[in-house]
């Protein structure tokens, strides 16, 4: 499997599981309706886990443009590979969102709450405050990226520095990164829904726009810059701190 295909499949699986649990929790007449935040954050973390397990041996399992760019800023991933990774991640996220809609279409059709439908695809802040919403995404992604640096550093040491895959989250890192995503969701996800991943938000938001979802309402593109720029800034700041701490 090529790194591009691995990133595509891994991201698609992650979004299928993550978007799927939101659909199960918020759409009408599902078995998991109103199951709550603990269920959502847990399944998102496990979705990241299985995505990393699948993609890890072939691409390093970034599954997130913020991760790819953060690693590149720190000099542990070649900039020449960033574009292909990001394209694969966006395509994978779009495919995952499409599969969620196909899977839960009957429940989308009977759900009247337009914001709930949108929330299956992308993040929606509970209180719209652009500055604090942006800060939430910066801080959440900063934590994720900083932990990823130390996970990848530990993997390299365990492999005696003989890394045979592009640096990122190999299968060894699947468990700790899943726990990291879980605790970020539980602790810091209450404001914006913790996108912490531009592909996870932007590509599904696009799918919400183009899919023939019954009574879907607005895709809220005026907010889309927050889960796009916030994670990129957060990962860049984490990379800069990591480089300082290495000196």
C-alpha positions as CSV (number, residue, x, y, z in Angstrom):
1,X,0.0,0.0,0.0
2,X,1.4,3.4,-0.9
3,X,1.5,6.3,1.7
4,X,-1.2,8.1,-0.3
5,X,-3.6,5.2,-0.3
6,X,-2.8,4.5,3.4
7,X,-3.6,8.1,4.4
8,X,-6.8,8.0,2.3
9,X,-8.1,4.8,3.8
10,X,-7.0,5.6,7.3
11,X,-8.7,9.0,7.3
12,X,-11.9,7.6,5.7
13,X,-12.1,5.0,8.4
14,X,-11.5,7.6,11.1
15,X,-14.3,9.9,9.8
16,X,-16.7,7.0,9.2
17,X,-16.4,6.0,12.9
18,X,-16.3,9.6,14.2
19,X,-19.1,11.0,12.1
20,X,-20.9,7.7,12.6
21,X,-21.0,8.0,16.4
22,X,-22.2,11.6,16.2
23,X,-25.0,10.5,13.8
24,X,-25.9,7.7,16.2
25,X,-26.0,10.1,19.2
26,X,-27.9,13.0,17.7
27,X,-30.2,11.8,14.8
28,X,-33.7,10.7,15.5
29,X,-34.7,7.1,16.2
30,X,-31.2,5.6,16.2
31,X,-30.3,3.0,18.8
32,X,-27.8,5.4,20.4
33,X,-30.0,8.6,20.3
34,X,-29.1,11.0,23.2
35,X,-26.2,8.7,24.3
36,X,-24.1,11.7,25.2
37,X,-20.6,13.2,25.1
38,X,-18.8,10.3,26.7
39,X,-20.0,8.0,23.9
40,X,-19.0,10.5,21.2
41,X,-15.5,11.2,22.5
42,X,-14.8,7.5,23.1
43,X,-15.8,6.4,19.6
44,X,-13.9,9.3,18.1
45,X,-10.8,8.2,20.0
46,X,-11.3,4.6,18.9
47,X,-11.9,5.7,15.3
48,X,-8.5,7.4,15.4
49,X,-7.0,4.2,16.9
50,X,-8.2,1.9,14.1
51,X,-7.3,4.5,11.4
52,X,-3.8,4.7,12.8
53,X,-3.5,0.9,13.0
54,X,-4.5,0.6,9.3
55,X,-2.3,3.4,7.9
56,X,0.6,3.4,10.4
57,X,2.8,0.7,8.8
58,X,2.6,2.4,5.4
59,X,2.4,6.2,5.9
60,X,3.0,6.9,9.5
61,X,-0.7,7.6,9.9
62,X,-0.9,11.3,10.0
63,X,-4.6,11.4,9.0
64,X,-4.5,15.2,9.7
65,X,-3.0,18.1,7.8
66,X,-2.0,19.7,11.0
67,X,0.1,16.7,11.9
68,X,1.8,16.5,8.5
69,X,2.6,20.3,8.6
70,X,3.7,20.2,12.2
71,X,6.1,17.4,11.6
72,X,7.4,19.2,8.5
73,X,8.0,22.4,10.5
74,X,10.0,20.4,13.0
75,X,12.1,18.9,10.3
76,X,11.0,15.3,10.9
77,X,8.9,14.9,7.8
78,X,9.8,16.2,4.3
79,X,7.9,19.2,3.0
80,X,7.9,17.5,-0.5
81,X,5.5,14.9,0.9
82,X,3.1,17.2,2.6
83,X,0.9,18.1,-0.3
84,X,0.2,14.4,-1.3
85,X,-0.6,13.6,2.3
86,X,-3.0,16.5,2.7
87,X,-4.8,15.7,-0.5
88,X,-5.2,12.1,0.6
89,X,-6.5,13.2,4.0
90,X,-9.1,15.5,2.5
91,X,-10.3,12.9,0.0
92,X,-10.5,10.3,2.8
93,X,-12.4,12.6,5.0
94,X,-14.9,13.4,2.2
95,X,-15.3,9.7,1.5
96,X,-15.9,8.9,5.2
97,X,-18.5,11.6,5.5
98,X,-20.3,10.3,2.4
99,X,-20.4,6.8,3.9
100,X,-21.9,8.2,7.2
101,X,-24.7,9.9,5.2
102,X,-25.4,6.8,3.2
103,X,-25.4,4.6,6.3
104,X,-27.7,6.9,8.3
105,X,-29.8,8.4,5.5
106,X,-33.2,7.2,6.8
107,X,-32.4,8.9,10.1
108,X,-31.2,12.1,8.4
109,X,-34.5,12.2,6.6
110,X,-36.6,12.1,9.8
111,X,-34.5,14.4,11.9
112,X,-35.8,18.0,12.0
113,X,-32.9,19.7,13.8
114,X,-30.7,21.2,11.1
115,X,-27.8,21.9,13.5
116,X,-27.8,18.3,14.6
117,X,-27.5,17.2,11.0
118,X,-24.6,19.6,10.4
119,X,-22.9,18.5,13.6
120,X,-22.6,15.0,12.1
121,X,-20.3,16.4,9.4
122,X,-18.4,19.2,11.0
123,X,-17.9,21.2,14.2
124,X,-20.4,23.8,15.5
125,X,-19.5,26.0,18.5
126,X,-21.9,26.0,21.4
127,X,-21.3,29.7,22.0
128,X,-20.1,31.6,18.9
129,X,-17.2,33.7,19.9
130,X,-14.6,33.7,17.1
131,X,-11.6,34.6,19.3
132,X,-12.3,32.0,21.9
133,X,-13.5,29.4,19.4
134,X,-10.2,29.9,17.5
135,X,-8.2,29.7,20.8
136,X,-9.9,26.4,21.6
137,X,-8.8,24.9,18.3
138,X,-5.2,26.3,18.7
139,X,-4.8,24.9,22.2
140,X,-6.4,21.5,21.5
141,X,-4.2,20.9,18.5
142,X,-1.2,22.2,20.3
143,X,-1.6,19.5,22.9
144,X,-2.2,16.8,20.2
145,X,0.8,17.8,18.2
146,X,3.2,18.0,21.2
147,X,2.2,14.6,22.3
148,X,2.6,13.2,18.8
149,X,6.2,14.5,18.8
150,X,7.0,12.5,21.9
151,X,5.2,9.4,20.7
152,X,7.1,9.4,17.4
153,X,10.4,10.0,19.2
154,X,9.7,7.0,21.5
155,X,8.9,4.8,18.5
156,X,12.1,5.8,16.8
157,X,14.1,4.9,19.9
158,X,12.2,1.5,20.3
159,X,13.2,0.7,16.7
160,X,16.8,1.7,17.3
161,X,16.3,4.7,15.0
162,X,15.7,2.3,12.1
163,X,12.5,3.9,10.9
164,X,11.3,2.3,7.7
165,X,8.1,4.3,7.3
166,X,7.6,8.1,6.9
167,X,7.8,9.6,10.4
168,X,4.4,9.8,12.1
169,X,2.2,7.5,14.1
170,X,3.2,3.9,13.5
171,X,1.1,1.2,14.9
172,X,2.9,1.4,18.3
173,X,1.6,4.9,18.6
174,X,-2.1,4.0,18.0
175,X,-3.0,3.5,21.7
176,X,-1.3,6.7,23.1
177,X,-2.7,8.9,20.4
178,X,-6.2,7.5,20.8
179,X,-6.0,8.3,24.6
180,X,-4.7,11.8,23.7
181,X,-7.6,12.4,21.4
182,X,-10.0,11.1,24.0
183,X,-8.8,13.3,26.8
184,X,-8.7,16.4,24.5
185,X,-12.4,15.7,23.6
186,X,-13.4,15.2,27.3
187,X,-11.5,18.1,28.6
188,X,-11.3,20.7,25.8
189,X,-14.1,19.7,23.4
190,X,-17.0,21.4,25.1
191,X,-16.6,24.7,23.3
192,X,-16.2,23.9,19.6
193,X,-16.5,20.1,19.4
194,X,-12.6,19.9,19.0
195,X,-12.0,19.6,15.3
196,X,-8.2,19.6,15.8
197,X,-7.9,18.5,12.2
198,X,-8.6,20.7,9.1
199,X,-9.5,17.7,6.9
200,X,-11.9,16.3,9.5
201,X,-13.9,19.5,9.4
202,X,-13.5,21.1,6.0
203,X,-14.0,18.0,3.7
204,X,-17.2,16.8,5.6
205,X,-18.5,20.4,5.6
206,X,-18.1,20.4,1.9
207,X,-20.0,17.1,1.7
208,X,-22.8,18.6,3.8
209,X,-23.0,21.3,1.2
210,X,-23.2,19.1,-1.9
211,X,-25.1,16.1,-0.7
212,X,-28.9,16.0,-1.1
213,X,-29.6,15.9,2.6
214,X,-33.3,16.5,3.4
215,X,-33.9,19.9,5.0
216,X,-30.2,20.2,5.8
217,X,-30.0,24.0,6.4
218,X,-26.9,26.1,6.3
219,X,-23.4,24.6,6.2
220,X,-22.1,27.6,8.2
221,X,-19.1,28.4,6.0
222,X,-18.5,31.7,7.8
223,X,-17.2,29.6,10.7
224,X,-15.1,27.2,8.7
225,X,-11.9,29.2,9.0
226,X,-11.7,28.5,12.7
227,X,-11.3,24.7,12.4
228,X,-9.0,25.2,9.4
229,X,-6.5,27.9,10.6
230,X,-6.7,27.1,14.4
231,X,-5.3,23.6,14.1
232,X,-2.6,24.7,11.7
233,X,-1.4,27.4,14.1
234,X,-1.6,25.1,17.1
235,X,0.5,22.4,15.4
236,X,3.1,25.0,14.2
237,X,3.4,26.4,17.7
238,X,3.9,22.9,19.1
239,X,6.6,22.2,16.6
240,X,8.4,25.4,17.5
241,X,8.2,24.5,21.2
242,X,9.4,21.0,20.5
243,X,12.5,22.3,18.6
244,X,13.2,24.7,21.5
245,X,13.0,21.8,24.1
246,X,15.3,19.7,22.0
247,X,18.1,22.3,22.2
